[in-house]
Structure formats: C-alpha cells, structure tokens
Amino acid sequence: MCLAIPGKITEITEDAEPALRRGKVDFAGVKKEVSLAFLPDAAIGDYVLVHAGFALNTVDEDEARKIFAHLEEMAELEEAAGDAP
C-alpha cells in the first residue's frame, strides 16, 4: 500500500534541468526537501501530495486538511487499539 502525504511548498529551487527542480515542503511543521520534477507548474504556497520524496500532484488546502484529519484519526485509533487489553 502506498501513502502520499500532503504538504505546503515553502521554497523552490529551480534548475536548468527540469528533472532536478526541488522544493521544501512543510508537513505540519516538519520540513523536507522533495522533487518537484513531476509538477513543473507547482508554486510556493501550493499544497502537494508527496510519496517517496516526489510531489505527485497538487491539492487544495481544504483537501490537504481533510487528509491530515484522517491521518490523525488513524493514529488515534492505532493508539487506542494499543491500549486495549
């Protein structure tokens, strides 16, 4: 199973070679550098779904918030299941 996590682009590093275009993405406070090679039109402030270090597509802010809410629910369920006798 693959899981793409949403994050907000905070910086972009352009390169003459489009395949080397990179950006810093903020995942709820954790910032990571990712490849933007698949999203040549992505801009600072855009929300993107990232899997294995690659931004795969853009999403709007509401969709990103919904995904984060679902991930938090999953973590709470897992934590509750760990507490069960």
C-alpha positions, 0 to 999 in steps of 0.5 A: 500500500502506498501513502502520499502525504500532503504538504505546503511548498515553502521554497523552490529551487529551480534548475536548468534541468527540469528533472532536478527542480526541488522544493521544501515542503512543510508537513505540519511543521516538519520540513523536507526537501522533495522533487518537484520534477513531476509538477513543473507548474507547482508554486510556493504556497501550493499544497502537494501530495508527496510519496517517496520524496516526489510531489505527485500532484497538487491539492487544495488546502481544504483537501490537504486538511481533510487528509491530515484529519484522517491521518490523525484519526488513524493514529488515534485509533492505532493508539487506542487499539494499543491500549486495549487489553 
